Amino acid sequence: MNAFEAIVLAIVEGLTEFLPVSSTGHMIIASSLMGIASEPFVKLFTIVIQLGAILSVVVLYFKRFFKSINFYIKLLVAFIPAAVFGLLLSKKIDELLESPMAVGISLLIGGVILLFVDKWFSKPTVLEEEKVTYLTALKIGFFQCIAMLPGVSRSGATIVGGMSQKLSRKVAAEFSFFLAVPTMFAATAKKLYDFYKEGHTITHDQTNMLIIGNVVAFVVALLAIKSFIGYLNKHGFRVFGWYRIAAGLIIIILLLSGHNLQII
């Protein structure tokens, strides 16, 4: 991986991490197209640069993180399901992460769901994050587990999960952003542990790429979050649904027609 490829992946991460389009799926495809997806460091890179993206959440919602202890308890409760299933199914998840076809199918199915989400959950009653109960937080946490499948979208799954529990689009989206903080910290720590356990080391050049990647992901995610919340309030999910359907179909058609997107 060179600096240009690192910047491309960081831009993809920043743009897609908090949109319901699957950042992992997009980075799998992007790294496959650049021919670097099989490199152990690239797999580490795509996880670690999520730290830059989540830092944008902390910066944008700084005051929320110092509001009350209940805020952290809710995040902990919502995080528990992903922590448990992530540890139990880590090997299977890693196998699925190497399948562009799985990404394509997940994008397609998720896109169809997003076309109808606004109609299904059109009468929210929870209009403030403070009204989210511990039980609701736990249910959203189980929705987050669905996003372990590549292409599903962590933000998409948790936002839809929140809306199914009567949260407004804005509150569901913001809770999804907050939940990303402990989830991504844990994912990064686990990936770093596995990377070193497998006998790999990080060189000076690779450290520089991680720094560049996190900075770029932070800046791009900062802009993406602000734009997404405004757009979501006005227009809903349909455009993201159509985008996912188009992206999923393109990936599936390319793979079925013999194009090499497979990760070797």
Secondary structure, DSSP 8 states (H G I E B T S, - for coil): --HHHHHHHHHHHHHHTTTTT-HHHHHHHHHHHTT-TT-HHHHHHHHHTHHHHHHHHHHHTGGGGGS-HHHHHHHHHHHHHHHHHHHHTHHHHHHHTT-HHHHHHHHHHHHHHHHHHHHHT----B-SGGG--HHHHHHHHHHHHHTTSTTS-HHHHHHHHHHHTTB-HHHHHHHHHHHHHHHHHHHHHHHHHHHHHTT----HHHHHHHHHHHHHHHHHHHHHHHHHHHHHHHH-SHHHHHHHHHHHHHHHHHHHTT------
